[in-house]
């Protein structure tokens, strides 16, 4: 017999997933923010958390709770918007789950089951933050962080990070490939597969790290090529978007969404991290690389594209926005899916034309306060002239 509480809770889930989203009052001319998150832990199906049988769960207790639903890969297929979200259980273990929507801003509903990855890495403890690449070889690839305990040190919290790789053609059946190996970097996180071959090879954006948390000698977002995606090995990593002193990328930075191809270059939507008195602050920024040489940065507008605002700053890891998924639909509309404070998933929408304008016409950071003020004064002078003052 089904417990009567099931119907009550599922009705609440259905109300949230069917709620219409709307643009917020936020304005900067670059993108629109939406008022409601597109995914939260309250939208998780009841049957994922409760035994709904009255005989075996008479008090209708939550058996397998969910803590957060956030960092999501994204892809547009056959006119639908798909997210492969990171779902974190109350046990701290993360897993992946597919949610789909007809319009990309609301109505996201999870499939009946989360993704059960092939268990090919017995040392792997946790997985998260999948990037989805529709590659020209015909497969959809998912590249994610594969976390394992670091057994080389006597520290229970020490971990190692590698880039796991899976591929699929339907988001239902997943084939696990070997983890990416980078010969010059002991650990990797935030790795993204480029959607096209480069010089006949598979191309990856990497984030070289000396250990699990600190980038150490890692200088920023890397770029490397490999011959065989099934046993991917990168011999050499070139640096693209660099970490810089007293900027939003000072502590670390990493690739976010799969780069978007435009007639001016590849637009990247990445994340940057700086230290503050309150801890690390994560924001989202953009840059562009050359169409023929995707390792070469050709435009890098100053500062952040998206930062946490208002209640987005509150959550499990406060003062954080993070993206690992964006979609371009058939109308060249862009949907940037970003998580707030490692707790919930939001969306911001723009267009290819707006992104190109922003990336290529926004001034770059001159690097010093006095030069930044001069840059702003020049903007003011031009505007005052137009105002006849």
ZABA-746764 format. One record per residue (C-alpha): residue number from 0; z, x, y. Coordinates in steps of 0.05 Angstrom, whole numbers, m for minus. Each point is the difference from the previous one (the first is absolute). Layout:
BEGIN
[NUM [Z X Y]];
...
END
This chain:
BEGIN
[0 [0 0 0]];
[1 [m19 26 69]];
[2 [58 6 48]];
[3 [m6 m48 59]];
[4 [15 57 49]];
[5 [m67 32 m18]];
[6 [m39 m56 34]];
[7 [43 5 63]];
[8 [m10 76 7]];
[9 [m74 m1 m18]];
[10 [m10 m54 54]];
[11 [28 49 51]];
[12 [m47 55 m25]];
[13 [m60 m47 5]];
[14 [20 m20 71]];
[15 [0 73 21]];
[16 [m65 19 m33]];
[17 [m36 m61 29]];
[18 [28 10 70]];
[19 [m56 10 51]];
[20 [5 66 38]];
[21 [m14 6 74]];
[22 [m13 55 50]];
[23 [60 23 39]];
[24 [3 8 75]];
[25 [m5 76 m7]];
[26 [m60 29 37]];
[27 [m30 69 8]];
[28 [m74 m16 m7]];
[29 [m6 42 m63]];
[30 [27 m47 m54]];
[31 [37 m66 m10]];
[32 [68 m3 m33]];
[33 [19 m61 m41]];
[34 [65 m38 6]];
[35 [18 m5 m73]];
[36 [0 53 m55]];
[37 [m55 m9 m53]];
[38 [46 20 m57]];
[39 [75 0 m8]];
[40 [49 1 m58]];
[41 [10 m74 11]];
[42 [m72 m11 m21]];
[43 [10 30 m69]];
[44 [m10 m53 m55]];
[45 [65 m29 m26]];
[46 [m20 15 m72]];
[47 [0 75 17]];
[48 [74 m2 16]];
[49 [33 m56 m39]];
[50 [5 m23 m72]];
[51 [m18 m73 15]];
[52 [26 m26 m67]];
[53 [62 m42 9]];
[54 [28 18 m68]];
[55 [m3 75 10]];
[56 [14 1 75]];
[57 [45 m61 13]];
[58 [24 27 68]];
[59 [m71 19 20]];
[60 [19 71 17]];
[61 [m51 50 25]];
[62 [m11 47 m58]];
[63 [m53 49 28]];
[64 [6 m1 75]];
[65 [m50 25 52]];
[66 [23 40 60]];
[67 [m65 10 40]];
[68 [m75 m11 2]];
[69 [m37 50 43]];
[70 [m49 58 1]];
[71 [m64 m30 m26]];
[72 [m69 24 m18]];
[73 [m55 m48 22]];
[74 [m71 m17 m20]];
[75 [m53 m53 14]];
[76 [m37 m27 m60]];
[77 [m46 m59 m8]];
[78 [23 m31 65]];
[79 [74 5 m16]];
[80 [55 45 27]];
[81 [42 37 m52]];
[82 [64 38 9]];
[83 [32 45 m52]];
[84 [70 m2 28]];
[85 [60 45 m14]];
[86 [55 m45 m27]];
[87 [69 32 m5]];
[88 [49 m31 m49]];
[89 [75 m2 12]];
[90 [3 58 m49]];
[91 [m38 44 51]];
[92 [m61 6 m46]];
[93 [m66 m18 33]];
[94 [m61 m31 m33]];
[95 [m68 m27 22]];
[96 [m21 m72 5]];
[97 [m66 m33 22]];
[98 [1 m55 52]];
[99 [m63 m34 26]];
[100 [m19 m42 61]];
[101 [m61 m36 25]];
[102 [7 22 73]];
[103 [41 65 0]];
[104 [55 m24 47]];
[105 [37 m52 m41]];
[106 [0 m36 m66]];
[107 [12 63 m42]];
[108 [22 m20 m70]];
[109 [19 47 m56]];
[110 [m34 m2 m68]];
[111 [41 m22 m59]];
[112 [18 71 m21]];
[113 [11 65 37]];
[114 [m41 61 m21]];
[115 [25 34 m63]];
[116 [m29 71 6]];
[117 [m18 39 m63]];
[118 [62 41 m18]];
[119 [m33 68 m4]];
[120 [53 40 39]];
[121 [66 m2 m37]];
[122 [34 41 55]];
[123 [m20 m50 54]];
[124 [58 m42 28]];
[125 [m30 m37 59]];
[126 [m68 m18 29]];
[127 [m18 m26 70]];
[128 [m48 m4 59]];
[129 [m68 m9 m33]];
[130 [m63 11 41]];
[131 [m61 m38 m25]];
[132 [m69 32 6]];
[133 [m65 m36 m18]];
[134 [m39 62 m18]];
[135 [m75 8 m2]];
[136 [5 18 m74]];
[137 [14 m75 m14]];
[138 [75 3 m14]];
[139 [59 m22 42]];
[140 [50 56 0]];
[141 [74 m5 13]];
[142 [35 63 23]];
[143 [76 m4 4]];
[144 [64 41 1]];
[145 [26 18 m69]];
[146 [73 20 5]];
[147 [40 39 m52]];
[148 [67 33 m2]];
[149 [0 73 19]];
[150 [31 34 m61]];
[151 [m4 70 30]];
[152 [62 m9 44]];
[153 [70 m26 m13]];
[154 [m6 m59 49]];
[155 [m1 m71 m25]];
[156 [m39 m24 61]];
[157 [m54 54 m4]];
[158 [m69 m27 m14]];
[159 [m73 22 m5]];
[160 [m60 m37 26]];
[161 [m70 m1 m28]];
[162 [m62 m41 13]];
[163 [m13 m49 m58]];
[164 [m70 m28 m9]];
[165 [m23 m65 m33]];
[166 [m66 m36 1]];
[167 [m24 m70 m12]];
[168 [m59 m46 13]];
[169 [38 m66 3]];
[170 [71 15 23]];
[171 [22 m26 m68]];
[172 [m14 57 m49]];
[173 [23 69 22]];
[174 [m18 67 m30]];
[175 [49 57 13]];
[176 [m31 68 15]];
[177 [34 67 6]];
[178 [43 11 61]];
[179 [m33 41 55]];
[180 [14 74 m2]];
[181 [m2 41 64]];
[182 [5 74 m16]];
[183 [28 21 68]];
[184 [49 m57 11]];
[185 [59 m12 m46]];
[186 [8 m73 18]];
[187 [m45 m56 27]];
[188 [11 m67 32]];
[189 [m43 m48 41]];
[190 [m64 21 m34]];
[191 [m64 m40 15]];
[192 [m66 2 m37]];
[193 [m61 2 46]];
[194 [m49 m57 m16]];
[195 [m62 43 m5]];
[196 [m19 64 m35]];
[197 [1 62 44]];
[198 [m48 54 m22]];
[199 [m4 m35 m67]];
[200 [76 3 m10]];
[201 [59 m47 4]];
[202 [38 11 65]];
[203 [74 m10 12]];
[204 [43 m2 62]];
[205 [66 33 m19]];
[206 [68 14 30]];
[207 [24 69 m24]];
[208 [75 3 m8]];
[209 [49 55 m19]];
[210 [50 m50 m27]];
[211 [11 m75 m8]];
[212 [22 m16 71]];
[213 [m18 60 44]];
[214 [m71 21 13]];
[215 [23 71 11]];
[216 [m62 43 9]];
[217 [m45 m61 m8]];
[218 [m39 m3 66]];
[219 [m24 m73 m1]];
[220 [m52 m41 m35]];
[221 [m41 42 m49]];
[222 [m69 m8 m29]];
[223 [m25 24 m67]];
[224 [m56 m9 m51]];
[225 [m1 m5 m75]];
[226 [m55 m7 m53]];
[227 [34 m44 m51]];
[228 [39 m62 21]];
[229 [28 m9 m70]];
[230 [33 68 2]];
[231 [3 11 75]];
[232 [17 71 24]];
[233 [m6 23 72]];
[234 [m4 75 9]];
[235 [0 3 76]];
[236 [26 m48 53]];
[237 [m28 3 71]];
[238 [42 m29 55]];
[239 [m25 m59 41]];
[240 [50 m38 44]];
[241 [54 52 15]];
[242 [74 m7 14]];
[243 [16 19 71]];
[244 [63 16 39]];
[245 [30 m56 42]];
[246 [m49 m53 m23]];
[247 [5 m60 m47]];
[248 [m19 46 m58]];
[249 [50 55 12]];
[250 [42 m10 m64]];
[251 [m57 m21 m45]];
[252 [m63 m42 m5]];
[253 [m42 m28 m55]];
[254 [m63 m39 m16]];
[255 [8 m76 0]];
[256 [m57 m48 m12]];
[257 [m66 22 m31]];
[258 [m44 24 57]];
[259 [m47 m50 32]];
[260 [m73 19 8]];
[261 [m31 m13 69]];
[262 [m63 25 33]];
[263 [42 49 41]];
[264 [42 29 m57]];
[265 [53 m15 m51]];
[266 [60 m34 31]];
[267 [67 16 m31]];
[268 [63 m42 8]];
[269 [58 47 m17]];
[270 [75 7 10]];
[271 [39 50 41]];
[272 [74 16 m3]];
[273 [47 31 51]];
[274 [75 13 m1]];
[275 [46 m39 46]];
[276 [76 m4 9]];
[277 [m4 m63 m43]];
[278 [m40 33 m55]];
[279 [m74 3 m17]];
[280 [m47 m46 39]];
[281 [m66 m19 m33]];
[282 [m59 m25 40]];
[283 [m74 m11 m13]];
[284 [m55 38 35]];
[285 [m75 8 m5]];
[286 [m52 55 1]];
[287 [m73 9 m20]];
[288 [m36 51 m43]];
[289 [m74 19 m2]];
[290 [m46 m43 m42]];
[291 [m31 61 m34]];
[292 [63 42 m3]];
[293 [59 m47 m11]];
[294 [49 59 5]];
[295 [m19 12 73]];
[296 [40 m39 53]];
[297 [m46 m22 57]];
[298 [46 m48 38]];
[299 [76 m9 4]];
[300 [26 m48 52]];
[301 [68 14 30]];
[302 [63 m29 m30]];
[303 [12 m57 m48]];
[304 [m43 m59 m18]];
[305 [56 m43 m28]];
[306 [75 10 7]];
[307 [57 m43 m24]];
[308 [19 m55 50]];
[309 [59 m48 4]];
[310 [22 m25 m68]];
[311 [m52 44 m35]];
[312 [49 57 13]];
[313 [53 m32 m45]];
[314 [1 9 m75]];
[315 [16 46 m58]];
[316 [m27 61 37]];
[317 [3 m19 74]];
[318 [m49 20 55]];
[319 [m60 8 m47]];
[320 [m71 m27 m3]];
[321 [m45 26 m55]];
[322 [m69 m17 m25]];
[323 [m38 16 m63]];
[324 [m51 m56 3]];
[325 [m53 m29 46]];
[326 [m59 m47 m11]];
[327 [m67 m7 35]];
[328 [m32 m67 m15]];
[329 [m73 m23 4]];
[330 [7 m15 74]];
[331 [25 71 17]];
[332 [70 m28 12]];
[333 [55 50 m18]];
[334 [66 m19 m32]];
[335 [54 53 3]];
[336 [57 m14 m47]];
[337 [64 35 20]];
[338 [71 m2 m26]];
[339 [60 m6 45]];
[340 [63 40 m16]];
[341 [m17 4 m75]];
[342 [16 m74 m6]];
[343 [m59 m46 14]];
[344 [m75 2 12]];
[345 [m36 m20 64]];
[346 [m72 m2 23]];
[347 [m36 19 64]];
[348 [m72 m18 12]];
[349 [m55 32 41]];
[350 [m75 15 m6]];
[351 [m42 61 m15]];
[352 [m26 0 72]];
[353 [71 0 28]];
[354 [23 55 m48]];
[355 [m60 44 19]];
[356 [14 m12 74]];
[357 [74 17 m9]];
[358 [m10 62 m42]];
[359 [m57 31 40]];
[360 [17 m21 71]];
[361 [75 6 2]];
[362 [21 68 29]];
[363 [30 52 m47]];
[364 [69 27 9]];
[365 [m2 61 46]];
[366 [65 25 m30]];
[367 [45 9 62]];
[368 [37 m50 44]];
[369 [m29 26 65]];
[370 [m71 m7 m27]];
[371 [16 m69 m28]];
[372 [23 m22 69]];
[373 [m63 28 32]];
[374 [m41 m38 m52]];
[375 [36 m65 18]];
[376 [m6 13 75]];
[377 [m75 7 m8]];
[378 [m2 m69 m34]];
[379 [42 m30 56]];
[380 [m45 32 54]];
[381 [m62 m30 m32]];
[382 [32 m69 m5]];
[383 [25 2 72]];
[384 [m70 16 23]];
[385 [m27 m61 m37]];
[386 [55 m42 32]];
[387 [m21 25 69]];
[388 [66 36 14]];
END
